[in-house]
Amino acid sequence: MKQRGWRLNQFARLAGVSRAHTHRIAHGQARPSATICKRLAAALGLEELEVMRRYDILPQLPDAPDERDLAELAEIFARLQPEQRRLALALVRFAEGWDG
């Protein structure tokens, strides 16, 4: 809300949630229901599931790889010779199962 320059009462009105309840949610004194999450998401322009994860109604997603890292990996992989690609894939598959 602050990043968008909204006051609590403005946000509450946009979300269709009482100011008092919005205050309790914002200050960690209440957890929003799924219905309220849907309203908050619509007001913020976010996905409903993202809001539900923020309030621990749904479990968090595992960390996604950085898009820049994926792009760099794709560029490097494209420059490799076929045998190098097989070795690189074998190394990645090994690292994926490695706990240490």
N, C-alpha and C positions, 0 to 999 in steps of 0.2 A: 504494500500500500504506500509506504513512504517513498519508494522509488518512483512511483507514479504520481506523487504529489497529492494523494487522496487523504482526506481526514477519515477517521473511523466511521463517523455517521454517513459520509458520502459512500464509502465502500459498503456499509451495511445496507443502505438503500439500494445500491446497484445489485447486491447479492440477494436482496429480498429476505434478509435475516435481521432480527431485532438488533439494535445497537448494543444492548446489554449482553446478548448472547455472543455477538461478534467480539465484544471486549473480552469476555471470558475465554473464548477460543484463542484470541490473539495473545492472551497472557497465560495460556496453559492451564487455565482453571476449568476448562471443559473440553471435551472432544466432540467434534462435529459428527453428526450421523451421516449415513451415505447420502441422504437427500440434501443435507446442508452442504456436503462436499460438492455435490453436483452444482449447487447454486454458487458456491465460492469459485469453483472452476470456471463457470460461465462468466462470472464478473471479472475474473483475472485473465481470461483468455487462455486457460490451461486445460490440459486433459484431466478429466475427472479422476482417472486412476492415479495420476501424478499427485493430486491433492490428497487422495486417500492414502498414498504411501507417505506423504509428508506428516500425516497425523497418525501413522502406524495402524491404520485400519487394514491396510494390505501390507504384506511383507515387502521390504526393499528389494529392488532388482540388483543383481550383482553388478559390479563396476563394469561399464562398457569400455571397450578399447577406444582410445583417442583416435578420431578420424584422421589426424595428421600421421599418426603412427601407421595406421592401416594403408594410407596412401603411399607412404615411404616404403613399406614392405612390398606393396604391389609393384612399385617402380623397380626396386632391387630385384625382386623375383623375375620380372620381365627381362632383365639383363642377363640372368644366369643361363648357362648352358644346360641341356637336359639332365646330365648327370649331377650337376650342381643343384638343380631343382629337387631331384630325388633325395639327395643328401640333406638339403635344407628342410624338406618336409619330414624326413626321418628325425632330424634334430628337434623340430617343433613338436612332433608327436611324442618324442621322448620327454621333452620338457613339460608337456601337458600332463603327463602321468607322474612326474617327479614331485615329491613332497618336500624335497630338501634344500 
